[in-house]
Amino acid sequence: MNRILESLGWMGRYLWAGWAGLSGIFCFLAAWQAGHEIYGSFILPSPGETFTAIGVLAARPDFFAILSQTVTKRSISRAGCTCLSHRRPINE
C-alpha cells in the first residue's frame, strides 16, 4: 500500500511540474498573438494562421522529402560556418 501511495505521489508531482512548461508555452503564444495584433498579419502572422499553414504543408505528399532536404542543407551550412568561425589564432 505504501508503494502505491509513493507512486501516486510521484506521479502527482510529475504532472504538476508540467504546468511550468505549459505556462511558458502559453506565455510565448500570448506574446506572439499580441505582436500579431499590433503589427498585423503581413509582418507577424497569428499562431492560428501559422499552424494552419503548417497543416496544409504537412498534408502534401512530398512534405517529408522537402523537410529532410531543408534540414540537411541547413545543418551542413551551419556546420561549415561553425568550423570557419572557430579558427585557431596563429602563434607568432
Summary of the structure (lengths in Angstrom):
residues: 92
radius of gyration: 22.6
end to end distance: 72.1
largest distance: 72.1
contacts: 166
relative contact order: 0.05
helix: 79%
strand: 0%
